[in-house]
């Protein structure tokens, strides 16, 4: 599978949808991702949007649309707690913001992730 660079348009769409949330934007593997308390909760990967949700809300999303799927950045490598969003969310900003709110609230309830201390090079 050839690597595809993250869509700048999707990055802009996600950034716009996330303006109500005090999140930190970082670039991971060339793709924009958003964090709260050091925990990633949403991002863009190639031509897809993804977010972190608890299992019960993942099931709710899967029941609501056949297009949502577990987030799999590489074939066979499913990221626990993350969901790839359906393309219909790209056209419905309000629905996207509602689900991002759920993701933000749940992820912000998790314990803060401590930054890693890097060893000094000698």
N, C-alpha and C positions, 0 to 999 in steps of 0.2 A: 504494500500500500504506500503510495507516494505521499509525502508530507505536504500539506497545503497550508499556506500562511493564513492566519486569522483574517477574516474580512474586516477592513477598516469601518465599513458601514455598520456592521453589527456591533463593533466596539463603540461607535458613536451612539447607536441606538441604546445600548446597555448603559452607557454613561448618562445619557439623558434620563432614562427610566430610574436610575439610581440617585438622582439629585436630592430626593427627600431624605435619603439615608446617609448618616455620617460614616461613610466607609472609606477605607484607604485603598487607592488604586495601585496595583503593582503589575509589572509585566513578568509573566512566567512562560518560559519557552516561546517567547515572541508573541504571546497572547495577553490581552488585558484581563486581569482578574481583580476582584474586590474582596477586601478583608474587613473583619470586625474583631477587635480584641486579638489580633494575630491569627484568626481562623478564616480560611477562605470560605466564602459563601456563594459567590457567583462569578461567572466569567464567560469568555468567548473561546471556543476551540474550533479552529478551521472555519466551517460555515454553520456552526451550531452555537446556541447559547446553553449554558448549564447552570444549575443552582443546587445548593445543599438543602435537603428536606428530611424531617424525621420519617420513619417508615410508614406511619399512618397517613401522613400527607402525600407521600409518594404514591401509596395505593389509591388515594383519592384522585390524584392527577392521572394515574394510569387508567382508572375507571372512567374518567371524564373524556379522555381522548386516546385513541390508538396510536397517535403519533409520538407521544412521550415515551421515553425509554430510559433504562439505567444508563448513566454516563460511562462510556467506554472510550477513553482517549486513544487506546491502542487495542486492536482486536484481541479479545480474551482477557483484557485488563479492566474489569469493571471497578470503578471507584465507589466504595461504600458510602452511602448517604447522598450521593449526587445523581441528579436526573438531567438528561438531555431534553430540552424543551421542544415542543412541536413548532413547526414553521408558522402555524396560525398565530402564535404569540407575537411573531414579528410584525404582524399587521394590526394587532389589537394591543395598543400600548397600555390601556387600563387593566386588562387581564394580566399582562406581563408585570405591571407595578404591584398588583395584588399578590401575585405569587412571590415576587421579590420581597415584599413585606413579610410574608410568612417565613421565607428563607432567612431574612435578616433577623427577625425576632427570635427564631429558634437558634441560629448560630450565635447571636449575642448572649444567649442564656448559657452557652457552653463555657467551661473554665477558660480564662485567657491563656493563650499559648505563649510560653516564654520564648523570647528570642534566643537563638543558638549563639553561644559564645565561640568565636573562631579562634583557633590557636594561632599565636603569632609565628610568623615565618622567621627563621633564624638565618 
